Amino acid sequence: MLSLQTLPAKTKAIEELKTFIGIERDTRQVKKALAVKLIYQDYGYETISGILEVSLGALSKWKQAYERDDLSRSGISSCGI
């Protein structure tokens, strides 16, 4: 699980998500990737939920799917979120 990994792994995940956000055209997938990126940047779930107008449950689901599937294997758009 990413949360138990080192800071470089977290930084790598943030960079991967930033790249995805920059090239993805589906706004729904950008929103999901942005939410996960903000979680890794230590924003609180409540703050992210308010900014993106999504439920706390959705944030948790998206983060778990990213950690399980990663962008490199299946992309955030197809990892069940």
C-alpha positions as CSV (number, residue, x, y, z in Angstrom):
1,M,0.0,0.0,0.0
2,L,1.4,3.4,-1.0
3,S,0.6,5.1,2.4
4,L,3.2,2.8,4.0
5,Q,5.9,3.5,1.4
6,T,8.6,6.0,1.5
7,L,8.4,9.7,0.7
8,P,10.0,9.2,-2.8
9,A,7.2,6.7,-3.7
10,K,4.6,9.2,-2.6
11,T,6.4,11.9,-4.6
12,K,6.5,9.6,-7.7
13,A,2.7,8.9,-7.4
14,I,2.0,12.7,-7.2
15,E,4.1,13.3,-10.3
16,E,2.4,10.4,-12.1
17,L,-1.0,11.8,-11.3
18,K,0.0,15.3,-12.4
19,T,1.1,14.0,-15.7
20,F,-2.2,12.1,-16.1
21,I,-4.1,15.2,-15.2
22,G,-2.2,17.2,-17.8
23,I,-3.0,14.8,-20.7
24,E,-6.4,13.3,-19.8
25,R,-9.4,14.8,-21.6
26,D,-12.2,13.1,-19.7
27,T,-13.1,15.6,-16.9
28,R,-14.5,12.8,-14.7
29,Q,-11.1,11.0,-14.7
30,V,-9.2,14.3,-14.1
31,K,-11.4,15.0,-11.1
32,K,-10.7,11.5,-9.7
33,A,-6.9,11.9,-10.3
34,L,-6.9,15.3,-8.8
35,A,-8.7,14.0,-5.7
36,V,-6.1,11.3,-5.2
37,K,-3.2,13.7,-5.8
38,L,-4.6,16.1,-3.2
39,I,-4.9,13.2,-0.7
40,Y,-1.2,12.4,-1.3
41,Q,-0.4,16.1,-0.8
42,D,-1.9,15.8,2.7
43,Y,-5.1,17.8,2.1
44,G,-7.8,16.6,4.4
45,Y,-10.7,14.5,3.0
46,E,-13.2,17.1,4.2
47,T,-11.4,19.9,2.4
48,I,-11.1,17.9,-0.8
49,S,-14.7,16.8,-0.6
50,G,-15.8,20.5,-0.3
51,I,-13.6,21.7,-3.1
52,L,-14.5,19.0,-5.6
53,E,-18.1,18.5,-4.4
54,V,-17.8,14.7,-4.0
55,S,-18.6,12.4,-1.1
56,L,-16.0,11.3,1.4
57,G,-16.8,7.7,0.4
58,A,-15.9,8.5,-3.3
59,L,-12.6,9.9,-2.2
60,S,-11.8,6.8,-0.2
61,K,-12.9,4.5,-3.1
62,W,-10.8,6.4,-5.7
63,K,-7.7,6.3,-3.5
64,Q,-8.1,2.6,-2.8
65,A,-8.6,1.9,-6.5
66,Y,-5.4,3.9,-7.4
67,E,-3.4,2.1,-4.8
68,R,-4.7,-1.3,-6.0
69,D,-4.5,-0.7,-9.7
70,D,-2.0,2.1,-10.3
71,L,-2.1,4.2,-13.4
72,S,0.7,2.2,-15.0
73,R,-1.3,-1.0,-15.0
74,S,-4.8,0.1,-16.0
75,G,-5.1,3.8,-15.7
76,I,-7.3,5.6,-13.2
77,S,-10.1,5.7,-15.8
78,S,-10.4,1.9,-15.8
79,C,-9.4,0.9,-12.2
80,G,-13.0,0.6,-11.0
81,I,-13.5,4.2,-10.0
